Amino acid sequence: MIARVGLAADPAIAIPDDARIGAHVVLEAGVVLGAGVTIQHHAVIGKQPALAARSRTRPAYDGEADARTLLADGCTVGCGAVLVAGVSVGPRAIVGDHTFLREGATLGADVVLGHGGAVGPRVEIGARTRIQNSVMLGPGSVVEDDVFVGPGVIVTNDPTLGRREAGRSLTGATLRRGCRVGAAVVLMPGVEIGAEAVVAAGSLVTRDVAPGMLVMGIPARVVRTASAAPGPA
């Protein structure tokens, strides 16, 4: 790694001596770095949200403390990743190359995010969860501990397709502990995938999936009880 060449950092940021920072990294005001963090080339940490003039969305943080961007001890942010102000990345978590995390998103310890994904405002991702490449998690989604999400999964959150009435909130999906979601699955707004359930690749999930069940198809239907998944190492 080319250490700190072209680094643009707010002067108030304390950079640990053991931090590994690549070329042309941007650290905006409010960034807090833990010991041993790695930030690879061209990452932007703590940027302000960019909203359209007619957008009804407002920053998902309230006050100076919530606007801090926290990178815990030993975490890694990949090349070209963008973390909006208010994101929190847990210890030893990995944020893949060219991943976009919106304000208020939180990642637990040892989470792995693949490259090219997008995590919406206030999305919560639990410890040891593995999310593969090009996954889109809609705002308001909750992903509990030890979940597996395959590549190309899309979690939606607006059943009106952009025509919701004023005051109606967006509702993401809830993925309970230990569930597994195969590649290219689409989860409709508000669905819950139960603990240790499995969603087969290519499915469209329009209703809740009970714990421990295997579902597949368009729309997804229960096939049988899912095979047991090993617990965390």
C-alpha positions, 0 to 999 in steps of 0.5 A, a space after each residue: 500500500 502507498 501510505 497516505 499519498 494524497 491524503 485529504 483529512 480534516 485536521 481534527 481527525 486523530 489518525 492512529 500510528 498503526 493505521 494503513 491508509 492508501 493513496 488519495 483517501 478522503 477523511 471528512 470531519 467527524 471521522 473516528 478511527 480505531 487502532 489498526 484500521 485499513 483504508 485502501 486507495 480512493 476511499 471516501 469516509 464521512 461524506 455528506 449526503 447528496 440529495 435532490 432538490 425535491 427529495 423527501 429524504 433527510 439525513 438519517 442522523 440527528 445532531 453532531 454525535 450521530 454524524 460521526 463516522 466510526 471505524 472500529 479497531 481492525 476494520 478494513 475499507 476497500 478501494 473506492 468505497 464511500 461511507 456517508 457521515 453517520 456510518 458505524 463499522 464494527 471491529 474487524 469488519 470488511 467493506 468491499 471495494 466500491 461499496 456505498 454505505 448511507 448514513 446511519 448504517 451499522 455493521 457489527 463485528 466481523 461482517 464481510 461486505 462484498 464489492 459493489 453493494 449499496 447499504 441504505 440509511 439506518 440498515 443494521 447488519 449483525 455480527 459475522 454476517 457475510 454479504 456477497 457482491 453487488 447486494 442492495 439493502 433498502 433503507 430500514 432493513 435489519 440483518 441479524 447475526 450470522 446471516 448469509 446473503 448471496 450475490 446480486 440480492 435486492 432488498 426493496 422497501 417501497 411498494 408504491 414504486 416512488 408514489 407513496 403519500 407524505 409521511 409514509 415511511 419506507 419499510 425494508 426486510 428483516 433477515 433473522 439470525 442464521 438465515 441464508 439467502 441465495 443469489 439474485 433473490 428479490 425481497 419485497 418490502 417488509 418481508 421477514 426471513 425467519 431464523 435459519 430459513 433458506 431462500 433458494 437462488 432466483 426467488 421472489 419473496 412476497 411474504 414472510 418465511 417461517 423459521 427453518 423453512 426452505 422456499 423457492 420460486 416466483 413467488 417463493 413457496 415453502 418446499 420443505 424444512 431447510 437443512 441445518 446450518 453450522 453455527 458460528 466458528 
